[in-house]
Amino acid sequence: MASTRGAWLLLLVPALLLLGAVLVAPALVGLGRSFTSTGPDGRLMFAGLRNYQLLLEDRDARVAFRNGAVYTLLAAPLSVAVGLGLALAIAGARRGRHALRLLFLTPWLASPLAVGLLWRFFLHSRVGLPDYLLGLVGQSVQLSPLSNPALALPVAALVDVWRSSPLAAFLLVPGVLAVPRELREQAALDGAGGLRALWHIWLPWLRPLLGVVLLLRVADVLGAFDTLLTLTHGGPNDATTTPALYSYSHAWIGQDWARGLAAAWLLVALVLLLGAGCLWFVRTGTERP
């Protein structure tokens, strides 16, 4: 038994070495770089927490993290809720269940950059879908919702929901199918249908899985970058600038790598904190009804 376990661990060594070389080592280098600054002669100097202090004092950084919080609160729970609805619909299908799962997964399989460009075209004020629909009644769109600072972020969140809710459904379908038939039959006999069944049967049973899916979505949404880059470029007027876009603009465009890496690691800390909250949610919901 011990030899078998040792053989399995030995087989994992190449994967762990590759993971360390590709992910862990660059991340640690970036973490160390976030505590440095560039001197007049171009050499790196230890700056302590100076970059993080400047980050907290920067108005643009505060706006970016506020946008990231709003974007996450809109996109993550809504995508899980829509995904749950899709999962219940797929699980209830008598035929073509596997085909439906693959069909609904199509938006997630598309490139995030392509999704951003696609919706940017759809929402264009002159050739987009809203202009076409209003043109049917003799009206026209004066301004794309992506050009409106008050609408750009919610619209971007809805685009993320459109793309990611099929993945949430894909992950939730096995959990829905695992709900014992006896529970559903008992709920039907007790007259618990619709919202009552959802609240008393589905949600308690699926709570651990919902917590895991929500954790994945929160981490994904907080790090949103590519779709927003092609959809809005962070505009208008920083209305859709998220921490990931802020880090990118300072590190790659402004060549202020220390500030960009400090923003990235602050985002990592936030993801870990929220992840701990989601894990607590999962652990407190392990009891089945």
N, C-alpha and C positions, 0 to 999 in steps of 0.2 A: 504493500500500500504506500509506504514511504517512498519507495523507488519510483512508483508510478507518478506520485505527486512531484518528485524531483524532476522527472522527465518532462512533465508538463511545464514546470517552471523554466526548465532549460530551453524549451521551445519558445517561450515568451521573451527570452533575452534579446533576440534580434529586433523584435517589434519595440521593446522598451528602449533599446539603444537608438533606433530610428526616431521614436517619439521624442526622446530627449534631445537629439540633435536638431530636429526640425521645429519642435515647439518649446520645450523647456529652456534650452540654452539661449535662444534668441529672446525669450521673454525675460530671463534673468539679466541678460545684457541690457535690455531696454529699461528694466527696473533700476539698474545701476546708473544708466545714462540719465535718468530723470532726476538724479541728485547731483548733477554736474552743470556747469556753465562754461561757455567759451570765452577765454581771455582775449585781450587785445592782440596777442601774438598767435591766436588760433589754437592754443592748447586748451585742453579740458582741465577745469578746476573743480574741486569739490565745493558744492553750494549748499549742502544740507537740504533743508526743507524750503529753501528759497523759491524754487519753481512752484511748489504746491501753494505757498503763500501768495505768490503772484497770481496763481490760477484762481484762488478764492477771492482775490481782490478785483479780478477782471470782470467787468460787466458782461462782456460777450460770453465768457465762460458760464456765468450764472444764467444767462439767457439760454444757452445751449443745454445746460442740465435741467432747467425748467421745462424747455421744450421736450427733452427726452422723457421727463416724468409724465407730462401730459400725453405724449405719444404712446408711452407704454401703458398708461392707465386706459387709454382708448382702445388700442389695438390688441393687447394681449388677452384681457378677459373676453372681449367681444369675439375674437377669433376662436377661443375655446368654446364659447357658448354656441356660435354658429357651427363649429365642428361637432359638438355634441348633437345638435339637431340633425346634421347630415348623417352622423353615425347611427342615430335612431332610425332615420329613414332608410339607410342602407341595410341595417340589420333586419328591418321589417319587410324588405323586398323578398318576394317568393322566388323570383328568378333573376339571374344576371347579377347576383350580389358581387361577385369578384370583378365583373366588367365595370360595374358602377364604381367600385373602389378605385380602379385604375383610371376611369374617366374623370372622377372628381379630383384625382391627384395631379391632373395635367397642369393646372396653374402653378403648382409648387415645383414641378419639373422644369418649367421655363426659367431661363436666365433672369436673375433679378434686374440686371441692366436692361434686358429686353422688356421686362414688365414695366419698368419706369418709363422707357421710351414709348411703349404701347399706350399707357394711360396718359402720358403727356400729349400724345396725338389725339386720343379720344376726347380729352378735355380742352382741346384748343378752342379759342374763342371764335375762330373763323371756319375751320374745317372739322371741328370735333363733333362728338355725338350730341352734346347739349344744343349746339347751334342747329344741327339737323332736326332734332325733335321740335325745337321752338319754331323752326322754319316751316313746319307743317301747319302751324296755326298763324303764320304771318308775322312771327316775332324773330328776334335775333339776340344772340348773346353779346353783351357789350364788353364783358370782361371774364376771362377764364377764372374758375374758382381757385386755380393754382396761383393766380396773380393777386388774389385777395388775402391780405395778411390774416384776417380773421377766419378764413375758410381753408387756407392752404394746409395747415397741420391736420385738422380733422379729415380732410379729403385724402391726404397722404396716409393717414391711419386706416381709412376704409380701403385704400388700395392694398395695404398690407393684409388686412382681413381677407380680402378677395383672394390674395395669393396664398396665405398660410392656413386658413381655416380647413381646406381639404386635407392638409397634413394632419391637423388635429383630429379630423374625422377618421383618417386612416389609422391613427394610433388608438382611437377610442373604440373602434368597431369590435375588436376582440374582447374588450371589457364588457361592452354591451351584450355580446353574444354569450358571455360567461355568466350573466345573471340567471340564477336558477329559475326554471320554468314554474316551479311551485310558488315562488314569490309573486310572479306576474299573475298566475291564476288566482292566488289568494287575494291579490289586490283587485282583480276584476270581480271576484265574488263579493268583496267588501264595498264595491262601488267606487273604488279609487281609480278614476281615469283621468287622463289628461295631465293637468298641472299637479293634482294630488299624487298621482303615481310617480311623476317626475320628482317631486319633493321628498316623498317618503320611501320610494323604492330605488329609482335610478341614481339619484345624487348620493345617498348614503353608501350604496354599493360601489359606486365609481369614484368615491372621494379620493382614495389614494392615487388612482390613475389620473384623475383630473389634476391633482396637485403636481404630479410629475410633468404632465403635458403643459400645465401653466408655468412651471419652472423653466421648461425648455423655451416656451414662447417669450417669457420675460427676458431671458438671456439673449434671445435672438433679436427682440425688438429694441432692447437697450443698445445693442451693437449695430443697429440699422445704419447702413452706409450706402451700398450700391444702388438700391432702388431710389432712395432719396436724392442721390447724386444726379441721376439722369432725369428724375421727375421734376425736381425744383431747384437743384444746385444750392439748397439751403435757404433760398429766398421764398417770398420777397422780404427784403429787409431783415434777414436772419429769422424769419418766422418759422422756418422748418430746419434750422440748424440744430443738429443733435450733438451730443458729446463726441460721437465717432467722426462726424463731419468737422467739428471744431479741431479735433486732434489731427485729422488729415490736412486741414488747411494750414495749421501751424507747422506741422512736421514736413510736409512735402512741398507746399506752396511757399510758405514763409521761411522754410529751412530753419525753423526754431525747434530742433528736435527735442530738446529738453522739455520745453513747454508742452509739445504734442504728446510726448511719452508720459509726462505727469498726468495729463488729462486722461490718457488711455488707462493708466494704472488706478486712477481714482474711479474710473468707470468699472474696472475689474473689482475693486473693493465693494462698490455698490451692488454689483451682480452677486458677489458672494454673500453679502448681507441679505439681499432679497431671497437668494437661494436657501439660506438658512431658515428664513421665514416660511418658504414653501415646503421645506422638509418637515418643519414643525407641523404644518397643516396636514401633511401626509400621515405623520405618526399619530396625530390625535384622531385620525379618521380610519384607523385600521380595523375597528370593530364593525362587523357586518350586521345589518338589520335582521 
